[in-house]
Amino acid sequence: MGSGHFLVRATEWLADQIVYHPTTEFKVKEIGRGLSQEQAEISYWRRRVVEACIYGADLNPLAVELSKLSLWLTCIAVNEPLNFLDHHLRTGNSLVGARVEEFHTLPDYASKEQIALSYGRDLSAAVSEAIKEIEQIEGEASTDIEIVKRKEGRWRDEVLERLRPFKEIGNLWIAAASGMKLNEAEYVRLATGLLKPPHPRSKDAELLKALQSRTKGDLDMTATAIKPFHWELEFPDAFYNDDGSRKENPGFDAILGNPPYISTQTSSGFDFRGLLDRRFSFVDDLYVHFVFEGFRLLRHGGLFGYIISDTFFTLSTKERMRELLQRQRLMILGQCDPFRATVDAAIFVAQKANPAADDNIIFVQARYPMGKTAPDKELVELAEKPMPPLLLGSERLSADQVQYPVYHGSQGCLRIHKSSSEPWRHAIKKVFFEPTATIIRLYDTFNPPLKSFSINGGTKLERQRSSMTTNLQSRSTSKP
């Protein structure tokens, strides 16, 4: 979340869409001094949007409080208290958490059969009741301080307390995945004890107490150092129906942000570094993990926009991320420097959906000044204009390859290109590049033979290398 700039802008945009929609009726009857009806309506809908539609998570508690402050200032209204935002702005490590379906067994990456933990109706009932309370919190406008206090009480007693045992099981699961020594029977005993503590004087209570004492240090470390964030339990209304059943298409409608630019080397000392490797099956710069996690949390058909480092454009180690983006409906891709940081930045906007054959991508280059200033409407026209029959260097492509028309435009300091995704899909290692006329000509000239060499020649070199290795090994093991 940082200081909440993305959340603030999302709140403003959503409120504007509601206020100026032709079906929206006036909600504000008493307008404060100095306000117009329009201003009063905007203020009202910002307050409604921020409590019902905006979600955020950050590892830093200070960032969460700063985000609340930013949203409060955006939604401030005369004679009305601050909104209740605790239910949607949460503290935790958004990269490290467990899915509810994983809680049933001890984490075991060898996939052997285990004793399964049974929730019975406990989980669905707890989730159902929590969602009903959340809907009441979101459905009532925070018009006076008593309503806000009532919401705070509901959140603490009816939501947090109901879901607390399941979050603690999630922490137990993460602790085990992080290396805490625990067998299947011990895991089930600890988890069951969180849901239904045994009679205090029973033998089971003695065994549970001894086990809790042995694991307390690891669990405390997990909670304080790793701070797992179990998305499905922190925001159950995004993943479950009112009756506690899982949604057919779970996840968020949209995700946007600016994840931290922390490299693989810089993150080597993090307590959760090894856990990332086990959870994602690779370790990379943190922004790559955030992109993968973002697509997992997004519902099918949802929209995803990030500002991240542009190292994923060409580095061979980032090929998995390029493949991930090219499996989605990539809508906007660009290079920019919005923060004047030492890291060169890039933006992408994508929809979580299978790409269609006629999809187009807008590539925006925002790093270099242009001498020509184009009309403001040119960008809109570019986005709406059909692909022109312009083909650059296509005579060099073999007949079985796709031909790649590209339309070029500009707006002020922006260079803008409209293309299908095919140039990048068929590039060596699927690299991203700005599709200028010159680069497309070079691409058409050199990409086919280089790609052919990397496939056929590379295979041949591998065979030669393998043969040389075998011969050397044979010589080293033979007698003189």
N, C-alpha and C positions, 0 to 999 in steps of 0.2 A: 504493500500500500504506500510505502514512503510517507509523504506528508498529505496524501489524499488528493493530489491534483487530478488524477484520472477519475476518481470517484466523483469529485465535484463536477467535472465537465460532463460525466455521464448523467448525473442528477439533473443538471441544467438542460441537457439535450432532451432527456425523456420528458421532463416537465413541459418543455416547449412543444413537443409533439402532442401532448395531451391538451394543453391550453388552446392551441390553434387548430385542433381537429374540429371539423364541422359538427360533430355529434356531441361535443362537450358542452354541458350546461354550466352556468355560473354556480359556484359553490359558496362564495363569500357574500353574506348578506350585509354585514356591518364592515364598512371599509374604514381603515384607520386614517387619521388626519394626514394629509399630504400624499396619500396614495390614490392612484387611479384604479379603476376596476381591473384593468389588465395587470397591473403590478400586484394587486391583492390576489388575483387568481394564480399568477406565477408563483408567488410565495406559498400559497396553499398547496399547490401540486408538488412543489419541491419537497415540502415536508412530508407529503404522502408517499412520494416516490422513494425518498431516502430511507423510510422505515420499512417499505415493502419490497423494494426491487434491488437495492444496492448491497453487495456482499464484499467482504475483504478479509484477508489474513496476512499477518506479518509476524516474523520471529521476534521483532523488537517491540516490547510493550509501549515504548515511547512513540513509535511510529503509529501504533493503533490510536493512542490518545491524540496525537497531532491530526490524524485523519478525522477523528470525531470533531475536533475543534474546527477544522476546515469546513466540514459539512454543516456544523451548527451555524457558522458564520454565513454560509450560503443560504441556509433555510431559516434564518432568524426572522421572527415575526413580532410585531408590536403586540404587547399584552398576552403573549403565549410563551410557555416555558420551552426549554431546550428539548429536542426530541430524545426518545429512548433508542439508542443505537447499539447497546451491548449484544443484542441477539444476532446482529449481522456483521459486526466488526470484531474479529477474534484474534487472539494471540496464539501463535504456534508455528512449528516448522512445516510449512505447506508442502515441502518435498518429501517429508518422512511421515508416513502414517500407514495404517492398515485398512483394508477394505473389510466390511463386515463379513463377507463370505469367507474370508481367510481366518477369522477368529475360531472357526470350528476345530481346527487342529493346530498342533504345534508347528511352527514354520520348519518345513523340511524340504530342501531343494532337491533331494533325491527322489521325491514323489512316492515314497513308500506309504503303504496303508497304515493308518493310525487310529487310535481311539478318538472318536469324534465327540466334541462337546455339544450337548443338546440344549437349546434355549427354550424349547417348547413354544408356548405363546408369549413368553416373557418379552422378547425383543419386539415383536410386532405390536404388542399392546403398549409398551413403553414409547415406541416411535409414534404410534397413532395418537396417544394422549399428548405427547410433546408437540406434534404438528398442530393439533387442535388449539393448544395454548398459543403457539406461535401465530396462528391465523387470527386469534383474538387480539394479540399484541399488535399485529400489522393492520388489522381492520378498524381499529379505533384511533381517531386523530388525537394527538397529544395537545389538547386545547387548554389543559390546566395541570398544575403540579400534582394533584391527587391522581390523575390518570397516569402520569409518568411513574409515580410511586407504585401504583397498582401493577403496572407493567413490569417494573423491576422485581416485585414480589413474585409474580407469576413466572417470570424467567428463572429466578433463583430456585424456587420451590417446586415448580411443576415441570420445568424443562431440564435444567441442569441436574437436579437431583434424580429425576427419572432415568436420565441417560448416563449418569456418573458411573454405575457399575460396568456398563459396556465399554465406556472410554477407558476404564482401568484395565479391562481385559485387553483392549487394544494396546495399551502401554506395556502390558505383560507380554503380548505377542511381539512387539517391537524389541523389548529387552531380550527375549529369546533369540530373535533374528540377529541381534547385535552381539551375541556370543554368550549370554547368560546360560550357565549349565542347568539344564532342566530336561527331565524325561517326560514322556507322554502322560503318564499317570500323575506326575507332579503338576504338570500344566493344567490338566483337567481338574485336579483337586483345588488348585489356587483359583481358577476361573469360576468353578462352581461355588466356592466359598464367597466370592464377590457377589454372586447372584442370590444365593440362599445360604447364609451362614449356618453351620450346624449348631446343635444345642451346646451351650457353653460348657456343660459338664460331660460331654460325650468324648469317646476316644477320637472321633473324627476331628473334634475341636482341638485336641492336643496335637494331633498330627499336622493340622492346618497351621496352628500357631508356630510350631517348630519350623515349618516350611516358610512361612511368612517372615520369620526372623532371619532365616538364611538368605532369602532373596531381597530383603528390604534395601540393602545397599545398592544393588543393581537397578532396582525399580526406581529408587530415589534419583539415581544418576540419570536414568532414562528420562524421567519427568523434568529434571532441572537442566540437564546439559543438552539433550536431544530435543526435548519438547515436542513429541509427536503430535501431529494434527490429523485427526481422523475425519475427513471431509464429510462422509455420509452421516456421522453422528453430530458434527458441529452444525451442519445445515441440512437436517433431515428432510425438510420440505422440498429440497431440490432433487432428492433421489427417491422419496417414498410417497405413496398415496396416503390419503387421510385414514384409511383402514390399516395402515402399517405394511401393506404389500409394496413390493418394489415397483417403481414406475416402468412402463414398457420402454420408454425412451428417457432414461434418467440423465441428469446433469444440468448445467447452466445454459441459459440462452445465449450469453455472450461473455467472453473473457477478454480483458485488455489490461495492459500494464507495461512495466519496464523492469524486468527482473535484474538482480545484481550481476555485475560483470566480474565474476570471480573465476579465475582460471583454474585448470586442473592442478597446477603446481601450488597456487595459493591455498587451495582447499585441502591440501594434503594433511593438515593438522586437525581438521574438523572431526568431532566425535562421531559424526554420522557418515563419514566418507566411505567406510567399508560397507555400510548398509546401503548406500546408493548403488554400489557395485552389484550387490545381491538383488536389489529391487528392480533395477533397470537393465541388468546384465552388461553394463558398461560404466565407465567413469569418464566424464568429460567436463568441459567448462559448465558451470552451474546453469547458465542460461539454456543450454541444450536440454538439461533435465527438466527445466521449467516448461519448455515447449512440449516435450513428450507428456508431462503431467497435465498440462493445459488441455491437450487434445483428449486425454483420458477423461477429464472432468467435464468436458463439453458434451452436451446432448447432440445426437445426430441432427444435422441441419443448423447447428449453432454457429456463431461467428467468432473469430479469434483474431485479435490484433495485438502485436507486440512491437516495442522498440528494443532492439538487442544489438550486440556486437555483429559486425558484418563478416566476421571470420568464417562463418558458415558458407559464404559464397563459393570459395574455391579450395579451402584446406581439405586434404584427403581424409583427415580424421573426422570431418563433419559430413561425410557422405551420407551417413545414416539419417541425419537431419534433413538433408536435401531430398532424400527419398521419401521421408515422412511428409514434407510439404508438397511434393509432387504427387502424392497419393490423395491429396485433398483438392478442393476447388480453390486454388490460389487465385486471388482477385487482384491484389495490389502488392507490388514488390518494389523496394526502392532503397537508395543509399542517402544518408543524411547525417548531419552533425547538429542535432538540436540542443545539446548541452555544452558544447565547446569543451568536450572531454578529450582525454588523450586517446580514448578508444574510438575508432571509426564506427559509426552506428548504421543500422539498417532498420527498415520497417517491413512488416508483412501483414496483410489482412487475408484471411482464408476462411472458408466455410468447411465444416466437418461433413464432407460428402464426397462421393466418388466423382472425379472430374468428368465432364461431358466433352464430346468430340469438338463441339463448337465453342467451348469456353475461351475467353480472352483474358489476358493479364495486362494491367496497366503498370508499366515500369516507370518509376519517377526517379530522376537523378537530381538531387537538391544540394550538391556540394560545390558546383562551379558556377560562377556568375555568367549570365548570358548578355550579350550586347543588345539583343532585340527583346523588346517587351511586347508580349502578345496580349490580345484582349482577354478580359477575365472569363468570358464565356467559352473560350477555346477549349479549356479543360473539360467542361461539361459536354461540348460537342464531340470531343474526342472519345469520351466514354460511351456516347450514344451512337456514334457514327458506325455504320457497317464496315467490315474489313474491306479496304479497297483492293483491287486486283494488282497490287504492286509486289513484284518478286525480285529480290536482289540476288544475283549470282546463281539462280536456280539451275542454270544449264549445267553446272558442275555436279549436281546431285544425280545419283543413279536413279533409275526408273522406279525402284521399289521403295524409295525413301519419300517421306512426307516433305512437301514444299512449304516454306515458312514465310508468308507475307508479313510485313511489319509496317505500321504506320507511325510516322514521326511528327511530333509537334512540340510546342513550347508555351510556357506561360511565365512571364517575368524571368526569374532566375532558375526556373525549372526546365529541365529537358524531359520530355514525356514520350513514351513509346507504347504502342498498342500491338500486342502479338498473341498468338496462341502459345501454349506452354511447350510446344514441340521442340523449339531450339534448345531448351534446357534439358528436356527429357532425353534427347539424343546426343547431347554433348558428352565428352569424355568425363566419366565420374559424375555426370549430371550437374556440372558446375553452373552457377548463376553468373551472368554477365550483363552489362548494359547493352541492349540490342541496337546500337547505332548503325547507320548505313555501312560505315567502314568495317565495323566489327562483324556484321552479318556477312559481308563479302569475304572477309578473312575466314570466318567460320565455315562458309560454304566451300571454300577452297581447301582448307587444311583439316577440318574436323573428320570428314569421311576417311581419308587415308590414315590419319593418326589413330582413329578409333579402330580401324581394321588392323593396324599394326599392334595396338595394345591388346586386341583380342587374339588374333592369329599369331602375330609375332611373339606376344607375351607367352602364349601357350607353348610355342616352339622353344623359347628361351627357358621356360620352366622344365621342359623335357630334357634340354641340353644340360641344365644345371643339375637335375636329378641324376642324369647319367654320369656326370662328372663326380658327383658325391658318391654314387655307388662304386665307381671305379676306385676312388681314393680310399674308401672304406675297405674295399677288397684288397687293395695293395697293403694297407696298414695291418690287416689281419693275416696276410699270407706269410709263410715262412721264408727266410732268406735262402 
